[in-house]
Amino acid sequence: MKIALLGYGKMGKIIEKIAMDRKHEIVLKIDQDNISDLTADNLQKADVAIEFSTPHTALTNITECLNAGVPVVVGTTGWHDSLPAIKQRCENEGLAFIYGTNFSVGVNIFFHVNKMLAKIMNGYSYYDVQVEEIHHTQKLDSPSGTAITIAEGIIDNLDAKKQWINVLTAEGLEGTDNATADELLIESYRIDSVPGTHTVIYDSEVDSIEFKHTAHNRNGFALGAVMAAEWIQNKKGFYSVEDMFDFTLNNK
Ligand SMILES: NC(=O)c1ccc[n+]([C@@H]2O[C@H](COP(=O)([O-])OP(=O)(O)OC[C@H]3O[C@@H](n4cnc5c(N)ncnc54)[C@H](O)[C@@H]3O)[C@@H](O)[C@H]2O)c1
């Protein structure tokens, strides 16, 4: 498979290595110094594009891929207000697009179990719930896209919570919890060199239940993005990373 990499930062470099290990070829690399190379002609040399740039540049890059008719995998977070417009274009024009706030297999298992847990907790209203996320200090968006997906999974399945609010809390300080009963607090911490930790905490007077995912490095995100590129290359339509996985319980 021939791949165009849009964004050659921390993630782009790991994706390149994993893609080459899986015998794919990188035919285009775009970063801020060579944006003028992002042309339809250059993009069309690739079977699929993988976009991991910045919240401010992702939409322009995605639009270039769609204009060129090249399937695109998008990992960049912090621009998702534009998803409905992209969905409409994919449906109207038969284009291929897959996005995910987190491409790691482990996190997608976490997303699934998080929804099941929220459903169970409807029966136990004396627990309150909050989400905590920790990322490296260079992260541009807050809360993390992954934390938003976790919060949406809770809100869609736990009757008591209607919307999320976010508090960005300095290292070493306790977060201030001004959430009302129907608001789900997402507490964000920025600590040097943490690739990503997310915890869902159900707390009551008698005990706490903590459900946690810790990324040890960025390889899981990158492998998932390359798997998404392999998965989408001959498809058409608008997909989220959850469409790639089947976590049906089959008692095997
Ligand atoms: N979905 C996931 O699984 C997942 C996992 C990790 C990170 N992310 C997200 O991916 C994005 C990138 O993360 P990162 O850690 O590689 O960040 P990074 O800051 O290391 O890399 C971003 C790169 O984009 C480049 N860039 C700037 N303008 C550009 C443009 N117009 N076109 C192309 N590239 C441009 C920057 O120069 C930089 O090299 C972030 O939004 C991050 O939150 C998603």
Ligand as a Chemical Component Dictionary entry (heavy atoms), coordinates in Angstrom:
data_LIG
# 
_chem_comp.id                   LIG 
_chem_comp.type                 NON-POLYMER 
_chem_comp.pdbx_formal_charge   0 
_chem_comp.three_letter_code    LIG 
# 
loop_
_chem_comp_atom.comp_id 
_chem_comp_atom.atom_id 
_chem_comp_atom.alt_atom_id 
_chem_comp_atom.type_symbol 
_chem_comp_atom.charge 
_chem_comp_atom.model_Cartn_x 
_chem_comp_atom.model_Cartn_y 
_chem_comp_atom.model_Cartn_z 
_chem_comp_atom.pdbx_ordinal 
LIG N1  N1  N 0  -6.149 9.481  17.319 1  
LIG C1  C1  C 0  -5.077 9.025  17.967 2  
LIG O1  O1  O 0  -4.921 7.811  18.212 3  
LIG C2  C2  C 0  -4.024 10.008 18.413 4  
LIG C3  C3  C 0  -2.906 9.574  19.121 5  
LIG C4  C4  C 0  -1.919 10.512 19.429 6  
LIG C5  C5  C 0  -2.057 11.829 19.036 7  
LIG N2  N2  N 1  -3.180 12.212 18.377 8  
LIG C6  C6  C 0  -3.358 13.575 17.871 9  
LIG O2  O2  O 0  -2.614 13.668 16.648 10 
LIG C7  C7  C 0  -2.158 15.017 16.469 11 
LIG C8  C8  C 0  -0.648 14.998 16.241 12 
LIG O3  O3  O 0  0.004  14.504 17.393 13 
LIG P1  P1  P 0  1.601  14.521 17.524 14 
LIG O4  O4  O 0  1.867  14.021 18.892 15 
LIG O5  O5  O -1 2.243  13.871 16.346 16 
LIG O6  O6  O 0  1.871  16.103 17.456 17 
LIG P2  P2  P 0  3.219  16.840 17.006 18 
LIG O7  O7  O 0  3.078  18.261 17.474 19 
LIG O8  O8  O 0  4.413  16.071 17.427 20 
LIG O9  O9  O 0  3.150  16.792 15.407 21 
LIG C9  C9  C 0  2.313  17.598 14.625 22 
LIG C10 C10 C 0  3.075  17.929 13.342 23 
LIG O10 O10 O 0  2.204  18.592 12.433 24 
LIG C11 C11 C 0  3.006  19.514 11.735 25 
LIG N3  N3  N 0  2.215  20.497 10.985 26 
LIG C12 C12 C 0  1.954  21.804 11.275 27 
LIG N4  N4  N 0  1.195  22.344 10.303 28 
LIG C13 C13 C 0  0.983  21.360 9.381  29 
LIG C14 C14 C 0  0.278  21.288 8.154  30 
LIG N5  N5  N 0  -0.390 22.368 7.655  31 
LIG N6  N6  N 0  0.257  20.122 7.473  32 
LIG C15 C15 C 0  0.898  19.032 7.941  33 
LIG N7  N7  N 0  1.604  19.035 9.104  34 
LIG C16 C16 C 0  1.637  20.191 9.817  35 
LIG C17 C17 C 0  3.895  20.133 12.819 36 
LIG O11 O11 O 0  5.009  20.799 12.256 37 
LIG C18 C18 C 0  4.269  18.874 13.589 38 
LIG O12 O12 O 0  5.453  18.272 13.061 39 
LIG C19 C19 C 0  -2.634 15.772 17.710 40 
LIG O13 O13 O 0  -3.874 16.383 17.426 41 
LIG C20 C20 C 0  -2.832 14.683 18.750 42 
LIG O14 O14 O 0  -3.790 15.038 19.737 43 
LIG C21 C21 C 0  -4.155 11.328 18.056 44 
# 
loop_
_chem_comp_bond.comp_id 
_chem_comp_bond.atom_id_1 
_chem_comp_bond.atom_id_2 
_chem_comp_bond.value_order 
_chem_comp_bond.pdbx_ordinal 
LIG N1  C1  SING 1  
LIG C1  O1  DOUB 2  
LIG C1  C2  SING 3  
LIG C2  C3  SING 4  
LIG C2  C21 DOUB 5  
LIG C3  C4  DOUB 6  
LIG C4  C5  SING 7  
LIG C5  N2  DOUB 8  
LIG N2  C6  SING 9  
LIG N2  C21 SING 10 
LIG C6  O2  SING 11 
LIG C6  C20 SING 12 
LIG O2  C7  SING 13 
LIG C7  C8  SING 14 
LIG C7  C19 SING 15 
LIG C8  O3  SING 16 
LIG O3  P1  SING 17 
LIG P1  O4  DOUB 18 
LIG P1  O5  SING 19 
LIG P1  O6  SING 20 
LIG O6  P2  SING 21 
LIG P2  O7  DOUB 22 
LIG P2  O8  SING 23 
LIG P2  O9  SING 24 
LIG O9  C9  SING 25 
LIG C9  C10 SING 26 
LIG C10 O10 SING 27 
LIG C10 C18 SING 28 
LIG O10 C11 SING 29 
LIG C11 N3  SING 30 
LIG C11 C17 SING 31 
LIG N3  C12 SING 32 
LIG N3  C16 SING 33 
LIG C12 N4  DOUB 34 
LIG N4  C13 SING 35 
LIG C13 C14 SING 36 
LIG C13 C16 DOUB 37 
LIG C14 N5  SING 38 
LIG C14 N6  DOUB 39 
LIG N6  C15 SING 40 
LIG C15 N7  DOUB 41 
LIG N7  C16 SING 42 
LIG C17 O11 SING 43 
LIG C17 C18 SING 44 
LIG C18 O12 SING 45 
LIG C19 O13 SING 46 
LIG C19 C20 SING 47 
LIG C20 O14 SING 48 
# 
